Amino acid sequence: MNKRLILKLAGSVLLVEAALMFAPLIISLIMRSGDWSAFALSIAITLAAGSGLSQVRPRDDTLSAREGFAVVTLSWLFVSFCGALPFFLSGAIPSLVDSVFETVSGFTTTGATILTNVEGLTRGLLFWRSLTHWAGGMGVLVLSLAIIPKMGGRSIYLMRAESSGPSTEKLVPRVGKTAKILYQLYIGMSLILMIALLLCGVNWYDSLIHTFGAAGTGGFSNYNASVAHLNNPAAEIVLGVFMVLFGVNFAVYYHVIHRNWSTLKQGSEWQLFLGIVAASTLAVAFSILRMPEFQGHFGRALRATFFQVSSIITTTGYATEDFNRWPQFSRTLLLVLMVIGGCAGSTAGGLKVIRIQVLFKSMARDIRKTVHPRSVNVIKLDGRALDEKLISGVQGYFFAAMMLIILSTLAVSLDNFDFETSFTAVVATFFNIGPGLSMVGPTGNFTAFSPAAKCVLILCMLMGRLEIFPILMLAAPSAYEK
Amino acid sequence: MNIIIVSDGQVGYTLAEYLSRDGHDITLVDKSRRALQKASETLDVLCVLGSGANLRTLIEAGAEAADIIIAATTNDELNMVSCLAAKQLGAKYAIARVRDPEYTESLTLLQDKLDIDQAINPERATAQEISRLMRFPFAINVESFAHGRVEMVEFRVEKSDRIDSVPLSHLHGRYPHVQFNAVLREGEAIIPGGGFEIHIGDRLYVTGDRVSVTAFFKQLGRDTQRAKNAILIGGGHVSYYLAKTMAGMGIHLKIVEVNEEKCKSLSETLDNAVVINGDGTDRELLESENIRDHDALICLTDRDEENLVTGLYGVRLGMRKVIVKINRLETMDIIGDMGIDSVVSPKLATANVILRAVRARSHSQSSVIEKVYPLLANQAEAYEFVALSGGSYLNIPLNRLSLKRGVLVSMIVRGRQIIIPFGSDHIEAGDTVILTALAGTMVDLKDAFDATER
């Protein structure tokens, strides 16, 4: 592997992170929250590390797939560590493992927290915590690709390794330009969301925090009670709608802007995604109607359900209700939605709707094959034949995800919590949702886990966000062979 | 510019590589998933799976906003339809590869009706390349510039040339009418300076007008007799065009072709060539046709292996010139090591011709690029520019302009004059300037000079 190039590229990502950290520094100075020194120090450290690494002169700058994977994984590890510095240095989170957990949870847009009292954090730290969601949602490397003019020749590997979904397609011929367009869309939609929240009467700081959380589909709030604290039905609906929008493949918006209606009509993923949201909302709404607080108030039940479904399927993890107390059917359905997740190429986590589509189609083909053993079946999606490699890739991904979830659950259950807690803690971190059920439900948090279990969950979050293989590859000895 | 390339395999890849390096936004359309996979992983281009004649594919590739559509598949009809469809959708300029002689004759009409702005014929370009080699049988490559007035010849330096281990500045004194442009030594391209010394075995490029170049090689003691007759193996499109050109040059030609139908149609269309029906790899046949008495052996079948084996046979017989056609580009340098210097490739020729066409369209205000010619396994390039008025480098002696590293002003053609430039010479508006530089550095004449003048 071209180690020098990997270090150099990871270094330039750190520089971008250092630039990002100036935002909370400014907020901290404006709001006099007293944590500016922690940020100043963190920026200095990150800058030093970043500029040191980006001084490395690679012998050649050809990037292959495995180097792309390595750059992405290494960048994420570096960025998570440097991002944890403000929490650690300010003393707000005394344990280093906890600080890293909180930061990884931020960048991977998980939104799982180890804090028992979120409101105790200073304003600057709260801002940074949410900003990590926003940057991690679309991707720190994609951000670097958009900002830094030339990240070396074959930068498509970087984008592939970081973007979600089984196949990453560019929107325009150049990777750098594609990254720019994605961020333009992202910033544009975030601005609209923020303005909408302001119009709903939410103050600017809360709007900003919740915009970051919803746009990155992360789920950090600056209140212990999450979005419920705002007590603002209009804001709930706005957030619910926007979470769904951020769970849709960003290419869809590019096509909307360019009026490619035929391409849009062909795209079955976003349509299916919206269909699942609608159907689940109705199903859950009917099931919670029997609960005493919703008795007869179908409108209220629908609002609460829509927000919860939208938050869970896009793997955001905001809560307006304690859905852990909802009937078992609703809880199970929400768990299923967690696994499905959003669309490929969005900021959402989960398996991704397109993978579910591919898995179902390949299952249908296997059934047809048993009926007509000699039949030739090409699996088609959106009017075009799918590459067999892609199909087996999706099957492999599904198995890897399930296996890792089982192994991680096994590891986490050493802490001796009940099955529902251990299992949903792993699912909620692996698919970057945040809250699970039982002890880690929307009113709970992850603080009770042992440091070892937290490390396992940190790995889960990273593997979920980077879609497993970049991380697994680094564990394979053959990756280091010359 | 937004450029769509419709291709099947390697030509598209080579084109996309070069054009993307030139700064254009490339969309590659191909039916082969495999070709696209390679392109999407190693090049910064957009790949679209499908046929170039399919409207949906073209729309997906963004034909509406395309500046140039290039259709370069091996299928002439598909190329023409692709161009027509893309033009209808809104593409601004269409380049189609059309190679069948049946079409080339009625091409002006077709081009007009089908709305193709430029038709390129790499087979004919290859034939012309081969015919130039006939003039200098010892040369590896021969290319002409400034409408044929300047010639660039690549050859391997031998002991008997007595030009090794002498600084170039001394050689300039000895041979004032030619310019030494570039050297390939052990696979590395060098743009030489005045202190550079040539070694035996280097591949050297010299330029000059026709007479001076011939005189130079005479002085070196090279056999400058041009080939008078040749045996040609394989009767495809290139052979047809080659036979036409060679007839004009007075070279006697024998064409050996296995396929009887092809032989018949060749003998119908060609009056001067002898067409023989037989297997070109058959030594008995070649011997009975007195292969030893021929100056040149040209292998143009569709199979690389056959061409290679027959070519090696020709080398062993000690023929003056052996030329081999190769389809797989990556094997080209290996073949050079085997003793066959002159390798032609219609695929590479296609890419080169199209590259020139595109670069000529993207000209800037101060110069027009007429020609780009790749040298030394594509590591360096020779450029022909026409300087227009308005360039900041005009009328300033070259020694007061700071030339970029690795750039050499090889020739200035001014009216009837051909100048080998020295420090005191300058470029005037209207001059044709031939430059040699490392590949991919030049789009405009002003790129040769550092922005700040001394």
Interface residues (C-beta under 8 A of the other chain):
Chain A: A65 G153 R154 S155 I156 Y157 K170 V172 P173 R174 V175 G176 K177 S262 T263 R384 D387
Chain B: N2 S20 D25 I26 T27 R33 S40 E41 T42 L43 D44 V45 L46 L49 I59 E60
